[in-house]
Amino acid sequence: MKRKFEDVSRRNLLGRVNGSFIRRNEPHQAADNSGGEAFRRDTPTLLCYAVLAGFAFWRYAFGLAPALLRAEMHFSYTLVGVYSALWSFGTVLVGVSFAAMARRLPRAVLLWGSAAGATAGAGLFAATHTIALTLLGAAVLGFAGTILLTCTQVILSDRHGERRDRALTEANIGASACAVLAPLLLGLLQGTSGGWRVAMGLPAFVLAGLYLRWRHQPLCAAPEGRRIESGARLPLSCWLLATLAAGSMAVEFCMVYFGAELLTSAGLRTAQAAIAMSAFYLGSLGGRVGGAWLTRRAGRSVRLLCVSLAVTAAGFLLFWLAGLPVLMIAGLFFCGLGVANLWPLSLALTLAAAPRNADTASARTQLVGGAFVIAAPYLLGSLSDHLGLHAAFTIEPVLIGICTLVLLAGLRLPRPSGEDMG
């Protein structure tokens, strides 16, 4: 039964890759361990890992920053949702435009240009002290940062083919480490003369160092011999899996944006709540380290996704219903442990459903994900103003349920044998 489930899952969601499409003797190919070849972390792969970590620091620092801004400026929960919505609106724009940009611009131009744009947005957000300018900074950071994220994902997918699940999971280990560091630094710096805003400048120094060291590194679309197509129609399975990835984004960032607020309502001070959110990111880091170990063998993605959804649900219920800060922090840890691999594994399956059209598949995932992350945190904030924060968090079980249903639908959907997967 176990073998049958694995075979059916891989056939429905991953399919087979034509032997002429990926050559087993390519020097850059990260082959399946079952085929006897080692997973290769070449220079573009390691560069993508480092860039993604820098982006993740901004992403998770921004998740707490609106709560800290609210403590300074005393605006409503709804406006907290507007900050997240502006970031996500930038994500939607990337989802619409990235495939066209990728057809016209080299990978290196996309990577380093978006890094510069994200740095400008972060500077505007952190260095200004008015609502209008910080909102503008959030929008610029969301747009340029998502281009940076999408570009790294596509490079990793192109270079690692069927083992993209391992590459994306490993890349997110560094992202999770920065997710642990970001709330700690923001909470600790909140009591200093420089304040939490100083931390927003750290990724800029990291990206500048990476640019000076590797600005001449070729970032080809894929190793020689791998055929890439753009603009082809995505299969239904790809859209379903993109919805799963998007739902996982919404689950995570509702916690990122409003988790500290719920801890504050349970009796913690704002700085204490910001530090306590590190439990969520520690759980995420542990989950991704475990996910990288488990994905050393191919064919485990679906089962790992099912377990991750169950752990996410259990952890969230403890966080939401416990009422005691100690138990809530424990719930945060287990929720982070479950959430950890939802995004990288669902993204890997999405890209596997369109292996020769990674630009479009990744962009459409950002499009759907941006729509989810616009709607969910904004709805949570709006409901909080009308019903209270605790009642508004009902949105999280709904999102987890949607993710579960989409995954089950994807498992049942047969792969179209005649459809062009590019």
VMD Tcl script that draws the C-alpha trace (Angstrom):
set ca {
  {0.00 0.00 0.00}
  {2.83 2.37 0.89}
  {4.62 1.69 -2.39}
  {1.36 2.09 -4.34}
  {0.62 5.46 -2.70}
  {4.10 6.70 -3.50}
  {3.93 5.55 -7.12}
  {0.49 7.08 -7.70}
  {1.47 10.37 -6.05}
  {4.61 10.73 -8.10}
  {2.80 9.83 -11.34}
  {0.00 12.34 -10.74}
  {2.08 15.23 -9.46}
  {5.58 14.84 -10.79}
  {5.25 12.73 -13.91}
  {8.16 11.53 -15.94}
  {10.85 13.65 -17.50}
  {11.79 12.81 -21.07}
  {15.26 11.34 -21.32}
  {16.19 13.82 -24.04}
  {15.13 16.69 -21.83}
  {17.67 16.12 -19.01}
  {21.01 14.52 -19.62}
  {22.35 12.36 -16.85}
  {25.98 13.37 -17.43}
  {25.53 17.15 -17.18}
  {28.11 18.67 -14.83}
  {25.55 20.96 -13.18}
  {22.71 18.51 -12.91}
  {21.62 17.67 -9.38}
  {20.44 14.14 -9.99}
  {18.19 11.98 -7.92}
  {20.26 10.14 -5.33}
  {18.60 6.92 -6.37}
  {20.33 7.29 -9.71}
  {23.79 7.24 -8.07}
  {24.75 10.87 -8.64}
  {25.33 13.39 -5.86}
  {23.23 16.49 -5.38}
  {25.50 19.25 -6.69}
  {25.57 22.67 -5.02}
  {27.33 24.73 -7.67}
  {28.13 28.44 -7.43}
  {24.79 29.73 -8.81}
  {22.98 27.44 -6.36}
  {24.92 28.74 -3.34}
  {24.49 32.31 -4.55}
  {20.72 31.78 -4.74}
  {20.74 30.33 -1.22}
  {22.50 33.44 0.10}
  {20.30 35.90 -1.80}
  {17.16 34.14 -0.61}
  {18.38 34.40 2.99}
  {18.84 38.17 2.61}
  {15.37 38.54 1.13}
  {13.90 36.39 3.92}
  {15.35 38.69 6.58}
  {13.47 41.60 5.03}
  {10.34 39.55 4.60}
  {10.13 38.40 8.20}
  {11.34 41.68 9.66}
  {8.59 43.37 7.66}
  {6.12 40.92 9.15}
  {6.72 42.41 12.60}
  {7.49 45.98 11.57}
  {3.83 47.11 11.10}
  {3.07 46.06 14.69}
  {6.04 48.13 15.89}
  {4.92 51.03 13.69}
  {1.44 50.73 15.16}
  {2.91 51.05 18.66}
  {4.62 54.29 17.55}
  {1.86 55.83 15.43}
  {-1.25 54.31 17.08}
  {-3.09 53.35 13.89}
  {-5.76 50.65 13.49}
  {-5.50 46.91 12.86}
  {-6.97 47.58 9.43}
  {-3.96 49.74 8.52}
  {-1.67 46.92 9.64}
  {-3.46 44.86 7.00}
  {-2.88 47.62 4.42}
  {0.89 47.32 4.86}
  {0.74 43.60 4.13}
  {-1.69 44.21 1.26}
  {0.70 46.67 -0.41}
  {3.56 44.20 -0.21}
  {1.30 41.53 -1.65}
  {0.08 43.87 -4.39}
  {3.71 44.08 -5.48}
  {3.76 40.28 -5.47}
  {0.71 40.21 -7.76}
  {2.39 42.63 -10.18}
  {5.39 40.32 -10.32}
  {3.09 37.37 -10.97}
  {1.66 39.17 -13.99}
  {4.92 40.55 -15.39}
  {7.79 38.24 -14.42}
  {7.50 35.80 -17.32}
  {7.69 38.69 -19.80}
  {10.63 40.23 -17.95}
  {12.43 36.87 -17.90}
  {12.05 36.56 -21.68}
  {13.63 39.96 -22.27}
  {16.26 40.31 -19.54}
  {19.18 38.10 -18.52}
  {18.97 36.38 -15.15}
  {21.82 38.49 -13.77}
  {20.06 41.76 -14.64}
  {16.86 40.55 -12.98}
  {18.71 39.36 -9.88}
  {20.93 42.35 -9.19}
  {18.45 44.95 -10.43}
  {15.74 43.62 -8.11}
  {18.27 43.50 -5.25}
  {18.93 47.22 -5.76}
  {15.22 47.99 -5.92}
  {14.50 46.02 -2.76}
  {17.28 47.90 -0.96}
  {15.72 51.22 -2.00}
  {12.29 50.10 -0.78}
  {13.66 48.91 2.56}
  {15.47 52.21 3.02}
  {12.32 54.20 2.32}
  {10.30 52.05 4.71}
  {12.79 52.19 7.57}
  {14.22 55.70 7.26}
  {10.95 57.65 7.05}
  {8.49 58.42 9.82}
  {5.22 59.12 8.03}
  {2.49 56.64 7.16}
  {2.45 57.61 3.47}
  {6.17 57.09 2.89}
  {6.36 53.86 4.87}
  {3.44 52.54 2.82}
  {5.28 53.47 -0.38}
  {8.40 51.74 0.89}
  {6.37 48.62 1.63}
  {5.03 48.56 -1.93}
  {8.48 49.00 -3.53}
  {10.03 46.38 -1.25}
  {7.21 43.95 -2.01}
  {7.56 44.37 -5.78}
  {11.36 44.31 -6.10}
  {11.78 41.72 -3.36}
  {9.37 39.33 -5.05}
  {11.27 39.63 -8.34}
  {14.40 38.73 -6.37}
  {12.66 35.74 -4.79}
  {11.12 34.51 -8.04}
  {14.38 34.81 -9.93}
  {16.25 32.67 -7.38}
  {13.47 30.06 -7.43}
  {13.56 29.80 -11.21}
  {17.35 29.50 -11.29}
  {17.23 26.69 -8.74}
  {14.43 24.91 -10.57}
  {16.18 25.17 -13.92}
  {19.47 23.88 -12.57}
  {18.18 21.00 -10.47}
  {15.28 19.59 -12.46}
  {13.53 16.72 -10.69}
  {15.48 17.42 -7.49}
  {14.16 20.97 -7.25}
  {12.29 19.88 -4.10}
  {15.60 19.37 -2.29}
  {17.14 22.58 -3.69}
  {14.16 24.71 -2.69}
  {13.95 23.11 0.75}
  {17.66 23.65 1.38}
  {17.40 27.24 0.18}
  {14.67 27.85 2.73}
  {16.86 26.64 5.61}
  {18.86 29.85 5.34}
  {15.63 31.77 4.97}
  {14.32 30.22 8.19}
  {17.55 31.04 10.01}
  {17.09 34.68 9.03}
  {13.46 34.43 10.08}
  {14.68 33.50 13.57}
  {17.23 36.30 13.59}
  {14.90 39.05 12.32}
  {12.36 39.17 15.18}
  {15.13 38.74 17.76}
  {17.01 41.74 16.38}
  {13.90 43.86 16.00}
  {12.82 43.08 19.56}
  {16.27 43.68 21.03}
  {16.91 46.87 19.05}
  {13.49 48.26 19.93}
  {14.87 49.40 23.30}
  {17.98 51.08 21.87}
  {18.49 54.60 20.55}
  {18.58 53.38 16.94}
  {15.39 51.37 17.33}
  {14.17 48.45 15.26}
  {14.70 50.31 11.99}
  {18.47 49.72 12.09}
  {17.94 46.00 11.46}
  {16.29 46.70 8.10}
  {19.67 47.76 6.67}
  {21.45 44.45 7.28}
  {20.33 42.61 4.10}
  {21.52 45.55 2.01}
  {25.09 45.00 3.21}
  {24.80 41.26 2.53}
  {23.51 41.80 -1.01}
  {26.18 44.42 -1.70}
  {28.88 41.96 -0.66}
  {27.39 39.22 -2.84}
  {27.25 41.61 -5.80}
  {30.89 42.66 -5.42}
  {32.00 39.04 -5.18}
  {29.78 37.38 -7.83}
  {28.52 40.11 -10.13}
  {30.30 38.44 -13.07}
  {29.01 34.94 -12.26}
  {27.02 33.56 -15.22}
  {23.42 32.82 -14.27}
  {22.24 30.94 -17.34}
  {18.62 29.88 -17.57}
  {19.58 26.22 -17.27}
  {22.51 23.86 -17.84}
  {23.28 23.06 -21.44}
  {20.92 20.47 -22.83}
  {17.85 21.39 -20.83}
  {15.11 22.80 -23.02}
  {13.11 25.75 -21.65}
  {9.92 27.15 -23.10}
  {8.03 30.32 -22.19}
  {4.45 31.31 -22.64}
  {2.99 27.82 -23.03}
  {-0.31 27.03 -21.33}
  {0.01 25.70 -17.79}
  {-1.82 22.44 -16.99}
  {-4.64 22.31 -14.46}
  {-2.46 20.35 -12.03}
  {-0.01 23.26 -12.01}
  {-2.76 25.73 -11.10}
  {-4.05 23.47 -8.31}
  {-0.60 23.13 -6.83}
  {-0.04 26.87 -7.19}
  {-3.18 27.36 -5.11}
  {-1.76 25.02 -2.47}
  {1.45 27.08 -2.40}
  {-0.58 30.29 -2.19}
  {-2.71 28.98 0.67}
  {0.42 28.00 2.58}
  {1.74 31.54 2.11}
  {-1.47 32.98 3.54}
  {-1.38 30.62 6.55}
  {2.19 31.62 7.31}
  {1.85 35.35 6.90}
  {-1.34 35.69 8.88}
  {0.77 34.33 11.74}
  {3.70 36.57 10.85}
  {1.62 39.74 10.71}
  {-0.75 39.14 13.63}
  {0.87 36.50 15.84}
  {2.63 39.15 17.94}
  {-0.65 41.05 18.32}
  {-2.40 37.97 19.76}
  {0.49 37.44 22.18}
  {0.19 41.08 23.24}
  {-3.51 40.61 23.90}
  {-2.59 37.66 26.15}
  {-0.49 39.93 28.38}
  {2.96 40.27 26.82}
  {4.53 43.65 26.07}
  {5.16 44.52 22.41}
  {8.92 43.89 22.56}
  {8.35 40.61 24.44}
  {5.81 39.49 21.87}
  {8.23 40.29 19.03}
  {10.90 38.15 20.66}
  {8.41 35.38 21.47}
  {7.55 35.14 17.75}
  {11.03 33.63 17.35}
  {9.45 30.35 18.53}
  {7.49 30.25 15.26}
  {10.65 30.79 13.24}
  {12.67 28.30 15.28}
  {9.99 25.72 14.51}
  {10.19 26.67 10.85}
  {13.98 26.34 10.87}
  {13.76 22.91 12.47}
  {11.10 21.83 10.01}
  {13.17 22.85 7.00}
  {16.32 21.18 8.29}
  {14.27 18.02 8.70}
  {12.67 18.55 5.29}
  {16.08 18.86 3.62}
  {17.11 15.55 5.22}
  {13.88 13.78 4.24}
  {14.00 14.99 0.63}
  {17.41 13.44 0.05}
  {15.36 10.64 -1.48}
  {12.85 11.48 -4.17}
  {9.14 10.71 -3.93}
  {8.48 11.87 -0.36}
  {7.03 15.30 -1.07}
  {3.35 14.39 -0.94}
  {3.55 12.46 2.32}
  {5.64 15.21 3.90}
  {3.05 17.78 2.82}
  {0.25 15.77 4.45}
  {2.16 15.50 7.73}
  {3.06 19.19 7.59}
  {-0.58 20.23 7.24}
  {-1.56 18.10 10.25}
  {1.22 19.54 12.43}
  {0.33 23.08 11.31}
  {-3.29 22.61 12.34}
  {-2.40 21.12 15.73}
  {0.13 23.86 16.50}
  {-2.20 26.65 15.50}
  {-5.05 25.32 17.65}
  {-2.74 25.26 20.68}
  {-1.60 28.83 19.97}
  {-5.14 30.07 19.36}
  {-7.02 28.33 22.17}
  {-4.51 27.98 25.03}
  {-4.77 31.53 26.43}
  {-1.54 31.17 28.47}
  {1.57 32.78 26.94}
  {3.77 29.74 27.63}
  {1.39 27.36 25.86}
  {0.81 29.86 23.07}
  {4.57 30.03 22.44}
  {4.70 26.22 22.33}
  {1.85 26.32 19.80}
  {3.81 28.84 17.75}
  {6.77 26.46 17.63}
  {4.70 23.51 16.38}
  {2.81 25.69 13.92}
  {6.14 26.87 12.50}
  {7.36 23.27 12.37}
  {4.37 22.35 10.22}
  {4.33 25.46 8.03}
  {8.06 25.12 7.28}
  {7.84 22.81 4.27}
  {4.43 23.75 2.89}
  {5.78 26.49 0.64}
  {8.98 24.89 -0.75}
  {7.42 21.47 -1.37}
  {4.21 22.79 -2.91}
  {6.27 25.15 -5.08}
  {8.51 22.27 -6.14}
  {5.46 20.24 -7.18}
  {4.03 23.26 -9.01}
  {7.22 23.71 -11.02}
  {7.43 19.97 -11.64}
  {3.99 20.14 -13.25}
  {5.46 22.55 -15.85}
  {9.17 21.63 -15.88}
  {10.03 23.47 -19.11}
  {8.08 26.60 -18.27}
  {9.40 27.46 -14.81}
  {9.31 31.23 -15.46}
  {5.56 31.22 -16.04}
  {4.76 28.62 -13.37}
  {6.74 30.47 -10.71}
  {5.24 33.81 -11.74}
  {1.68 32.46 -11.63}
  {2.37 30.99 -8.19}
  {3.39 34.44 -7.02}
  {0.26 35.86 -8.63}
  {-2.09 33.49 -6.82}
  {-0.03 33.72 -3.65}
  {-0.08 37.49 -3.74}
  {-3.86 37.49 -4.08}
  {-4.16 35.18 -1.07}
  {-1.73 37.22 1.01}
  {-3.51 40.45 0.10}
  {-6.91 39.08 1.06}
  {-6.16 36.95 4.13}
  {-4.20 39.36 6.38}
  {-6.36 42.30 5.33}
  {-9.50 40.32 6.14}
  {-7.99 39.22 9.43}
  {-7.18 42.84 10.36}
  {-10.59 44.11 9.32}
  {-12.39 41.37 11.25}
  {-10.19 42.13 14.27}
  {-11.43 45.73 14.33}
  {-15.06 44.54 14.27}
  {-15.09 41.17 16.09}
  {-11.85 41.12 18.05}
  {-8.49 39.61 17.17}
  {-9.16 36.19 18.70}
  {-12.37 35.63 16.74}
  {-10.78 36.92 13.53}
  {-8.12 34.21 13.70}
  {-10.82 31.74 12.62}
  {-9.51 32.48 9.14}
  {-6.48 30.26 9.79}
  {-8.37 26.93 10.13}
  {-10.28 27.86 6.98}
  {-7.02 28.37 5.06}
  {-5.55 25.12 6.36}
  {-8.71 23.34 5.24}
  {-8.43 24.88 1.76}
  {-4.82 23.70 1.50}
  {-5.85 20.18 2.50}
  {-8.68 20.04 -0.03}
  {-6.48 21.34 -2.85}
  {-3.79 18.78 -2.07}
  {-6.35 15.95 -2.09}
  {-7.74 17.24 -5.39}
  {-4.25 17.28 -6.85}
  {-3.68 13.68 -5.75}
  {-6.89 12.56 -7.43}
  {-6.38 14.53 -10.64}
  {-4.81 12.32 -13.33}
  {-1.99 13.79 -15.27}
  {-3.16 14.72 -18.80}
  {-1.13 12.39 -21.00}
  {-1.42 14.49 -24.10}
  {-0.93 17.88 -22.57}
  {2.24 19.85 -23.13}
  {3.79 20.21 -19.68}
  {5.91 23.14 -20.83}
}
mol new
graphics top color blue
foreach p $ca { graphics top sphere $p radius 0.5 }
foreach p [lrange $ca 0 end-1] q [lrange $ca 1 end] { graphics top cylinder $p $q radius 0.2 }
display resetview
